Amino acid sequence: MSITRQFTHCLLRPEDVPPSQDNLEVVGVFNPAIAVVNGETLLLTRVAEGPVETRAGWIALPRWDIENGRVLLDWVAEEDVLREDTRSVRFKRDGTVRLTFASHLCLAWSGDNRTVRQVETKRFLPTSPLEEYGVEDPRITRIDDTYYITYVAISRHGPATMLVSTRDFRSFQRHGVIFCPDNKDIVLFPEKIGGRFTALHRPSLSARLTPPEIWLASSPDLLHWGNHVHLLAGTQDWECGRIGAGAPPVRTSAGWLELYHGNDRRYGETRVGRYSGGLLLLDFENPTRILGVSDAVFIPEMDFELNGFVPDVVFPTGLILQDDLALVYYGAADTVTAVTAFKLQDLLAAVRR
């Protein structure tokens, strides 16, 4: 059951962001973290780049040269790998996976939540060996006067989640790994609950002992996480392949509202599957208590959501409440950054209690 959108605007396309170096091309600008800074909306957006050059019988796999801050290309024979989809290859010799692109983050600004007025030249680049294949999918939560950014670091060890903080988006303090591989989609609650910081996270699904799940954890200092509790399993058809937190939770009159993502790829299918968004309503004082859950309310509809680097994807990563509207910032088809709006009352009404 999708909910009527009040408007939808494509904000950033690959051609809007220059590549980080001449031998690369931008294939996607998507999955933005959002913050309101001095009355404007800041977008910290993932930039995925692939090689310009092609060679018959070979595939170029990019990785970051951390010491020199540049992307290098490892050329491998096509006969030595299996093409998983547009995003990755799997080596026949040992089953390990490499990405066909490398990512970093860029800053952009919107004054009206409808258009982007500026894309900054400053980039957030990998600086650790744990980021050798890129940094991806940030989320921003403001707590007091500090903005905390969680993001995924990709390396040969798998996807880990790191934390960085800033007060001005000019200088950044890196705090290192807070959730080890394989864990992604970590979002922070914007205030302490019971005297502790709280986060949603998505553990690995590699063993397939359970449907995909979202967990909840807490911390005294944002660095050391424990008290892990299972929160939600993806049991609906639209979320049977994967679920994870989308935008950081926001406080509403009814409870914490979490807009999360789900994927409908069934076990054994070769397609990537469709990514959609659903809603969780959590208790203010005890967020392990689910007050309600929705069906898929945010599904791919627009042409730029249905077609792109990974077709049929809406991936929500930021939510701003503005009067009676909920503004959702998201990645579409792993290619563009967009914003859409729903009536907040429609979202709350869609949650089954």
C-alpha positions in Angstrom: 0.0 0.0 0.0 1.8 3.1 -1.2 1.0 6.5 0.2 0.3 9.5 -2.0 3.3 11.7 -2.5 2.9 15.4 -2.2 5.9 16.1 -4.5 9.0 14.3 -5.8 12.2 16.0 -7.1 15.4 14.6 -8.4 18.2 16.6 -6.8 21.5 15.2 -7.9 22.5 13.1 -10.9 25.9 11.6 -11.8 26.7 14.5 -14.2 26.2 17.0 -11.4 29.3 15.8 -9.5 32.8 15.8 -11.0 34.8 12.6 -10.7 37.6 12.5 -8.2 40.2 11.8 -10.9 40.4 11.8 -14.7 40.3 8.0 -15.3 37.0 7.6 -13.4 33.4 8.4 -14.1 30.6 8.9 -11.7 28.0 6.2 -12.0 25.9 7.2 -9.0 25.2 9.9 -6.5 22.8 8.5 -4.0 21.8 7.5 -0.4 22.3 10.9 1.2 22.7 11.6 4.9 20.7 14.7 5.9 21.2 17.5 8.5 19.6 20.9 9.0 22.4 23.4 9.4 21.7 27.1 9.9 18.3 26.8 8.3 19.6 24.9 5.2 19.6 21.2 4.4 23.0 19.6 4.1 23.3 16.4 2.0 26.3 14.2 2.6 25.9 12.0 -0.4 27.6 8.8 -1.6 29.5 9.1 -4.9 30.2 5.8 -6.7 32.8 5.8 -9.4 33.9 3.3 -12.0 36.7 3.2 -14.5 36.4 5.0 -17.8 38.8 2.6 -19.6 37.6 -0.8 -20.9 39.7 -3.8 -22.1 38.3 -6.7 -24.0 38.3 -9.8 -21.8 39.2 -7.9 -18.6 37.4 -6.2 -15.8 38.8 -3.3 -13.8 38.1 -3.4 -10.1 38.8 -0.1 -8.3 40.3 0.3 -4.8 41.6 3.2 -2.8 45.3 3.8 -2.4 44.9 5.2 1.1 48.3 6.6 1.5 48.0 8.7 -1.7 44.3 9.4 -1.6 43.7 8.0 -5.1 41.8 5.1 -6.7 43.8 2.3 -8.3 42.5 -0.2 -10.8 43.1 -4.0 -10.5 42.5 -5.6 -13.8 41.3 -9.2 -13.7 40.4 -11.7 -16.5 36.7 -12.1 -17.1 37.2 -15.8 -17.2 38.4 -15.8 -13.6 35.2 -14.2 -12.1 31.4 -14.6 -12.1 29.4 -11.5 -12.7 27.0 -11.2 -9.7 25.2 -8.1 -11.0 26.2 -4.6 -12.0 27.7 -4.0 -8.5 30.1 -6.8 -8.0 32.0 -9.9 -9.2 32.8 -13.1 -7.4 36.2 -14.9 -7.9 35.9 -18.5 -9.0 39.0 -19.5 -7.1 37.7 -18.8 -3.6 34.3 -17.2 -3.8 35.4 -13.8 -2.5 33.6 -10.7 -3.9 35.0 -7.4 -5.2 33.0 -4.3 -6.1 33.0 -2.8 -9.6 33.1 0.7 -8.2 34.6 2.7 -5.4 32.7 5.2 -3.3 33.5 8.4 -1.3 31.2 11.1 0.0 30.5 14.7 -1.1 28.7 17.7 0.5 25.8 19.5 -1.1 23.3 22.1 0.1 19.6 22.8 -0.4 17.9 26.0 0.7 14.4 25.0 -0.3 14.3 21.2 0.0 13.4 21.1 -3.7 16.7 21.9 -5.4 20.4 21.8 -4.7 22.1 25.2 -4.8 25.7 24.0 -4.4 27.9 20.9 -4.6 31.1 21.5 -2.7 34.5 20.6 -4.0 35.4 19.2 -0.6 35.2 15.4 -0.4 35.2 12.9 2.4 37.7 10.3 1.3 38.8 6.9 2.8 41.8 7.2 5.2 41.9 3.7 6.6 42.8 0.3 5.2 39.3 -0.8 6.4 38.0 1.7 3.8 40.0 0.4 0.8 37.0 -0.3 -1.3 35.2 2.8 -0.3 33.0 4.6 2.2 29.2 4.4 1.7 25.7 5.2 2.9 26.1 7.7 5.7 23.5 8.7 8.2 23.6 11.9 10.3 22.1 12.4 13.7 22.4 15.6 15.7 22.8 15.1 19.4 23.1 18.4 21.4 25.5 20.6 19.4 27.3 17.8 17.6 26.5 16.0 14.3 27.3 12.3 14.5 27.8 10.4 11.2 27.7 6.7 10.8 28.9 5.2 7.6 29.8 1.9 6.0 33.5 1.2 5.4 34.1 -1.5 2.8 37.3 -3.6 2.7 38.5 -7.1 2.1 37.3 -7.8 5.7 33.7 -6.9 4.7 31.4 -4.0 5.5 32.0 -2.4 8.9 30.4 0.7 10.4 32.5 3.7 11.5 31.6 6.8 13.4 32.7 10.4 12.7 31.6 13.6 14.4 31.6 17.3 13.4 30.1 20.6 14.5 30.6 22.5 11.3 31.1 20.0 8.5 34.5 21.6 7.9 36.6 19.5 10.2 35.7 15.9 11.1 36.8 13.7 14.1 37.0 10.1 13.2 36.2 7.6 15.9 36.9 4.3 14.1 34.9 1.1 13.9 31.8 0.9 16.2 30.2 -2.2 14.6 32.5 -4.8 13.1 31.8 -6.8 9.8 29.3 -7.7 8.7 27.0 -4.9 10.0 25.4 -2.0 8.2 22.5 0.4 8.3 23.4 1.8 11.8 21.3 4.8 12.7 21.4 6.7 16.0 18.5 8.0 18.0 18.7 11.9 18.4 18.6 11.8 22.2 19.6 9.5 25.1 17.0 7.0 26.3 17.3 5.9 29.9 20.7 7.7 30.1 22.2 5.8 27.2 22.7 6.3 23.5 20.6 4.0 21.3 21.1 2.7 17.7 19.4 0.4 15.3 21.7 -2.0 13.3 21.5 -4.8 10.8 23.7 -7.9 11.5 25.0 -10.3 8.9 22.6 -12.7 7.1 25.2 -14.9 5.6 24.2 -18.1 7.5 20.5 -17.7 6.6 19.3 -19.1 9.9 16.6 -16.5 10.1 14.7 -14.0 8.0 16.5 -10.6 7.7 16.5 -8.7 11.0 16.9 -5.3 12.6 18.5 -5.2 16.0 18.7 -2.5 18.7 21.8 -1.7 20.9 22.8 0.9 23.4 26.0 2.6 24.5 27.3 4.9 27.3 29.6 6.8 24.9 28.6 6.1 21.3 31.8 4.0 20.9 31.2 0.9 22.9 27.9 -0.9 22.1 26.1 -3.7 23.9 22.7 -4.7 25.2 21.9 -6.0 21.8 18.2 -6.9 21.3 16.4 -8.4 18.3 13.7 -5.9 17.2 12.1 -6.8 13.9 12.3 -9.7 11.3 11.4 -9.2 7.7 8.4 -11.5 7.3 6.3 -9.6 4.8 6.8 -10.3 1.1 8.2 -6.9 0.3 11.0 -7.3 2.9 11.7 -11.0 2.7 15.2 -10.5 1.2 16.7 -7.8 3.4 15.7 -5.1 5.9 17.6 -2.4 7.6 17.2 1.0 9.2 16.7 3.9 6.7 16.5 7.4 8.1 17.5 8.0 11.8 14.3 7.9 14.0 12.3 11.1 14.5 10.1 12.0 17.5 6.4 12.3 16.7 3.4 12.6 18.9 2.8 8.9 18.6 6.3 7.6 19.2 9.6 7.2 17.5 9.0 7.0 13.8 11.5 4.9 11.8 11.4 4.7 8.0 13.2 1.6 7.1 14.0 -0.3 3.9 13.2 -3.7 2.7 14.1 -5.9 -0.3 11.8 -8.5 -1.9 14.5 -10.9 -3.4 13.6 -14.4 -2.4 16.2 -17.1 -1.6 17.7 -18.6 -4.8 16.6 -15.7 -7.1 19.3 -14.1 -9.3 17.6 -10.7 -9.5 18.7 -7.9 -7.2 15.1 -7.4 -6.1 13.0 -4.3 -5.4 13.8 -1.9 -2.5 10.9 -0.2 -0.8 10.3 1.7 2.4 8.1 0.8 5.4 7.4 2.3 8.9 8.1 1.3 12.5 6.6 3.1 15.5 8.6 2.6 18.7 7.9 3.5 22.3 9.6 6.6 23.5 11.0 5.2 26.8 11.5 1.6 25.6 12.3 1.5 21.9 12.5 -2.3 22.0 8.7 -2.2 22.2 7.1 -1.9 18.8 3.9 0.1 18.8 3.1 -0.6 15.2 4.5 -1.5 11.8 3.3 -0.8 8.2 3.3 -2.5 4.8 5.5 -1.0 2.1 4.4 2.6 1.9 7.2 4.0 -0.2 7.8 2.1 -3.4 9.6 2.8 -6.7 7.3 4.7 -9.1 9.2 7.4 -10.9 11.3 6.6 -14.0 14.5 7.5 -12.2 13.6 5.0 -9.5 12.7 2.2 -11.9 15.7 2.6 -14.1 19.4 3.1 -13.3 22.5 1.4 -12.1 20.4 -0.9 -9.9 16.8 -0.6 -11.2 13.7 -0.6 -9.0 15.1 1.0 -5.9 14.1 3.6 -3.4 16.4 3.7 -0.4 15.4 6.2 2.3 18.3 7.7 4.3 17.0 11.0 5.7 13.7 12.3 7.2 12.8 15.9 8.1 9.5 16.9 9.7 8.4 20.2 8.3 5.0 21.5 9.5 2.5 18.7 8.5 4.9 17.2 5.9 7.5 14.5 6.2 10.3 15.1 3.7 12.2 11.9 2.7 15.6 12.1 1.2 16.6 8.9 -0.6 18.7 7.2 -3.2 17.0 6.1 -6.4 18.2 3.1 -8.5 21.6 3.5 -6.9 22.0 6.4 -9.4 20.5 9.7 -8.2 19.6 11.5 -5.1 16.0 12.6 -4.7 13.5 14.0 -2.2 9.8 13.3 -1.8 7.1 14.4 0.7 4.3 12.7 2.5 1.7 14.0 4.9 2.9 13.0 8.3 -0.7 12.1 9.3 -0.8 9.7 6.3 2.4 7.9 7.5 1.2 7.6 11.1 -2.2 6.3 9.8 -0.5 3.6 7.7 1.1 2.0 10.9 -0.8 -1.0 12.1 -1.1 -0.9 15.9 
